[in-house]
Amino acid sequence: MSHKTRVVFTVHETDAGQPYMTMEFHDDVPGLPAEPPVFEFVDGSTMEEAEVIAKLMNAKISAYHPLP
């Protein structure tokens, strides 16, 4: 049986002003890392662009399966 967790994508900003996004887990699933995965945007991406991407992902992705 495959476990899954609800997820939320959240945008953050480095001290240098570079946006990045985390995928936060909302359920306990064996084998998940303690820290959320981090997605780095390409250089030149703006916070506004990152927020649009996170909003779309939150609207269209409901869960994550760590195992097939």
N, CA and C atoms as an extended XYZ file, in Angstrom:
204
Properties=species:S:1:pos:R:3:atomname:S:1:resname:S:1:resid:I:1 pbc="F F F"
N         0.843       -1.192        0.000 N   MET     1
C         0.000        0.000        0.000 CA  MET     1
C         0.877        1.241        0.000 C   MET     1
N         0.541        2.186       -0.821 N   SER     2
C         1.304        3.424       -0.923 CA  SER     2
C         0.710        4.479        0.003 C   SER     2
N         1.568        5.078        0.800 N   HIS     3
C         1.143        6.170        1.671 CA  HIS     3
C         1.210        7.476        0.896 C   HIS     3
N         0.424        8.432        1.320 N   LYS     4
C         0.498        9.756        0.705 CA  LYS     4
C         0.291       10.809        1.771 C   LYS     4
N         0.711       12.016        1.466 N   THR     5
C         0.552       13.144        2.363 CA  THR     5
C        -0.013       14.327        1.593 C   THR     5
N        -0.831       15.085        2.253 N   ARG     6
C        -1.275       16.356        1.674 CA  ARG     6
C        -0.068       17.291        1.664 C   ARG     6
N         0.002       18.166        0.668 N   VAL     7
C         1.137       19.077        0.548 CA  VAL     7
C         0.671       20.505        0.313 C   VAL     7
N         1.527       21.428        0.701 N   VAL     8
C         1.319       22.850        0.436 CA  VAL     8
C         2.647       23.417       -0.046 C   VAL     8
N         2.597       24.165       -1.131 N   PHE     9
C         3.785       24.812       -1.685 CA  PHE     9
C         3.841       26.245       -1.175 C   PHE     9
N         4.998       26.617       -0.625 N   THR    10
C         5.167       27.937       -0.024 CA  THR    10
C         6.411       28.595       -0.590 C   THR    10
N         6.316       29.870       -0.924 N   VAL    11
C         7.440       30.614       -1.488 CA  VAL    11
C         8.178       31.353       -0.375 C   VAL    11
N         9.496       31.323       -0.483 N   HIS    12
C        10.383       32.017        0.455 CA  HIS    12
C        11.401       32.797       -0.365 C   HIS    12
N        12.218       33.581        0.344 N   GLU    13
C        13.229       34.380       -0.349 CA  GLU    13
C        14.553       34.283        0.410 C   GLU    13
N        15.651       34.082       -0.320 N   THR    14
C        16.965       34.054        0.314 CA  THR    14
C        17.365       35.469        0.718 C   THR    14
N        18.438       35.565        1.507 N   ASP    15
C        18.957       36.879        1.890 CA  ASP    15
C        19.371       37.692        0.667 C   ASP    15
N        19.736       36.998       -0.408 N   ALA    16
C        20.152       37.670       -1.644 CA  ALA    16
C        18.968       38.055       -2.529 C   ALA    16
N        17.742       37.739       -2.084 N   GLY    17
C        16.558       38.115       -2.849 CA  GLY    17
C        16.103       37.093       -3.870 C   GLY    17
N        16.681       35.891       -3.859 N   GLN    18
C        16.313       34.838       -4.811 CA  GLN    18
C        15.134       34.035       -4.246 C   GLN    18
N        14.027       33.929       -4.990 N   PRO    19
C        12.909       33.138       -4.489 CA  PRO    19
C        13.196       31.639       -4.584 C   PRO    19
N        12.610       30.897       -3.647 N   TYR    20
C        12.624       29.439       -3.698 CA  TYR    20
C        11.309       28.944       -3.105 C   TYR    20
N        10.975       27.703       -3.367 N   MET    21
C         9.690       27.163       -2.934 CA  MET    21
C         9.914       25.868       -2.162 C   MET    21
N         9.150       25.682       -1.088 N   THR    22
C         9.190       24.427       -0.352 CA  THR    22
C         7.879       23.688       -0.535 C   THR    22
N         7.958       22.359       -0.416 N   MET    23
C         6.768       21.512       -0.439 CA  MET    23
C         6.603       20.968        0.981 C   MET    23
N         5.660       21.531        1.714 N   GLU    24
C         5.455       21.160        3.106 CA  GLU    24
C         4.489       19.978        3.204 C   GLU    24
N         4.873       18.999        4.021 N   PHE    25
C         4.046       17.812        4.219 CA  PHE    25
C         3.069       18.049        5.366 C   PHE    25
N         1.837       17.569        5.211 N   HIS    26
C         0.821       17.774        6.234 CA  HIS    26
C         0.323       16.488        6.880 C   HIS    26
N         0.943       15.373        6.549 N   ASP    27
C         0.585       14.097        7.158 CA  ASP    27
C         1.861       13.318        7.438 C   ASP    27
N         1.819       12.464        8.459 N   ASP    28
C         2.961       11.613        8.773 CA  ASP    28
C         2.974       10.409        7.850 C   ASP    28
N         4.079       10.239        7.148 N   VAL    29
C         4.261        9.107        6.246 CA  VAL    29
C         5.658        8.544        6.509 C   VAL    29
N         5.778        7.239        6.724 N   PRO    30
C         7.095        6.661        6.953 CA  PRO    30
C         8.045        6.965        5.790 C   PRO    30
N         9.262        7.361        6.121 N   GLY    31
C        10.272        7.600        5.112 CA  GLY    31
C        10.373        9.021        4.600 C   GLY    31
N         9.461        9.907        5.006 N   LEU    32
C         9.562       11.300        4.557 CA  LEU    32
C        10.702       11.992        5.278 C   LEU    32
N        11.436       12.870        4.599 N   PRO    33
C        12.511       13.603        5.273 CA  PRO    33
C        11.938       14.574        6.300 C   PRO    33
N        12.741       14.904        7.297 N   ALA    34
C        12.301       15.844        8.335 CA  ALA    34
C        12.113       17.250        7.769 C   ALA    34
N        12.963       17.626        6.834 N   GLU    35
C        12.880       18.951        6.221 CA  GLU    35
C        12.148       18.844        4.887 C   GLU    35
N        11.370       19.873        4.537 N   PRO    36
C        10.637       19.805        3.264 CA  PRO    36
C        11.573       19.952        2.068 C   PRO    36
N        11.209       19.341        0.939 N   PRO    37
C        11.996       19.539       -0.280 CA  PRO    37
C        11.980       21.014       -0.696 C   PRO    37
N        13.080       21.443       -1.292 N   VAL    38
C        13.226       22.830       -1.733 CA  VAL    38
C        13.390       22.849       -3.247 C   VAL    38
N        12.657       23.740       -3.901 N   PHE    39
C        12.745       23.937       -5.340 CA  PHE    39
C        13.335       25.323       -5.586 C   PHE    39
N        14.447       25.366       -6.320 N   GLU    40
C        15.077       26.640       -6.646 CA  GLU    40
C        14.595       27.107       -8.016 C   GLU    40
N        14.290       28.380       -8.115 N   PHE    41
C        13.882       28.970       -9.387 CA  PHE    41
C        15.117       29.439      -10.151 C   PHE    41
N        14.996       29.534      -11.462 N   VAL    42
C        16.121       30.000      -12.281 CA  VAL    42
C        16.452       31.445      -11.925 C   VAL    42
N        17.714       31.787      -12.118 N   ASP    43
C        18.151       33.162      -11.862 CA  ASP    43
C        17.280       34.135      -12.641 C   ASP    43
N        16.958       35.231      -12.009 N   GLY    44
C        16.134       36.243      -12.648 CA  GLY    44
C        14.655       36.101      -12.355 C   GLY    44
N        14.256       34.992      -11.725 N   SER    45
C        12.839       34.817      -11.363 CA  SER    45
C        12.475       35.821      -10.275 C   SER    45
N        11.272       36.320      -10.347 N   THR    46
C        10.816       37.289       -9.352 CA  THR    46
C         9.938       36.602       -8.306 C   THR    46
N         9.767       37.262       -7.176 N   MET    47
C         8.876       36.746       -6.135 CA  MET    47
C         7.454       36.636       -6.675 C   MET    47
N         7.044       37.575       -7.509 N   GLU    48
C         5.700       37.543       -8.074 CA  GLU    48
C         5.505       36.305       -8.947 C   GLU    48
N         6.507       35.995       -9.772 N   GLU    49
C         6.431       34.793      -10.605 CA  GLU    49
C         6.379       33.538       -9.742 C   GLU    49
N         7.203       33.498       -8.704 N   ALA    50
C         7.230       32.345       -7.810 CA  ALA    50
C         5.882       32.163       -7.117 C   ALA    50
N         5.253       33.251       -6.704 N   GLU    51
C         3.941       33.181       -6.053 CA  GLU    51
C         2.879       32.638       -7.007 C   GLU    51
N         2.931       33.035       -8.271 N   VAL    52
C         1.989       32.527       -9.273 CA  VAL    52
C         2.151       31.017       -9.431 C   VAL    52
N         3.399       30.565       -9.505 N   ILE    53
C         3.673       29.135       -9.659 CA  ILE    53
C         3.174       28.368       -8.430 C   ILE    53
N         3.466       28.863       -7.241 N   ALA    54
C         3.018       28.192       -6.014 CA  ALA    54
C         1.496       28.155       -5.935 C   ALA    54
N         0.850       29.245       -6.317 N   LYS    55
C        -0.611       29.282       -6.287 CA  LYS    55
C        -1.194       28.238       -7.236 C   LYS    55
N        -0.644       28.119       -8.421 N   LEU    56
C        -1.114       27.131       -9.391 CA  LEU    56
C        -0.877       25.714       -8.870 C   LEU    56
N         0.308       25.461       -8.329 N   MET    57
C         0.599       24.126       -7.805 CA  MET    57
C        -0.321       23.776       -6.635 C   MET    57
N        -0.586       24.720       -5.754 N   ASN    58
C        -1.503       24.470       -4.642 CA  ASN    58
C        -2.921       24.194       -5.129 C   ASN    58
N        -3.303       24.803       -6.240 N   ALA    59
C        -4.640       24.595       -6.790 CA  ALA    59
C        -4.774       23.252       -7.497 C   ALA    59
N        -3.662       22.709       -8.013 N   LYS    60
C        -3.732       21.518       -8.860 CA  LYS    60
C        -3.096       20.254       -8.267 C   LYS    60
N        -2.288       20.392       -7.217 N   ILE    61
C        -1.639       19.227       -6.609 CA  ILE    61
C        -2.183       19.059       -5.198 C   ILE    61
N        -2.744       17.893       -4.927 N   SER    62
C        -3.357       17.685       -3.621 CA  SER    62
C        -2.536       16.800       -2.698 C   SER    62
N        -1.697       15.937       -3.258 N   ALA    63
C        -0.965       14.992       -2.410 CA  ALA    63
C         0.320       14.564       -3.081 C   ALA    63
N         1.202       13.987       -2.260 N   TYR    64
C         2.492       13.478       -2.704 CA  TYR    64
C         2.619       12.045       -2.225 C   TYR    64
N         3.040       11.148       -3.114 N   HIS    65
C         3.299        9.743       -2.802 CA  HIS    65
C         4.799        9.546       -2.793 C   HIS    65
N         5.437        9.329       -1.634 N   PRO    66
C         6.890        9.150       -1.627 CA  PRO    66
C         7.324        7.812       -2.222 C   PRO    66
N         6.426        6.841       -2.268 N   LEU    67
C         6.751        5.524       -2.820 CA  LEU    67
C         5.748        5.177       -3.916 C   LEU    67
N         6.199        4.452       -4.951 N   PRO    68
C         5.271        4.106       -6.034 CA  PRO    68
C         4.170        3.151       -5.580 C   PRO    68
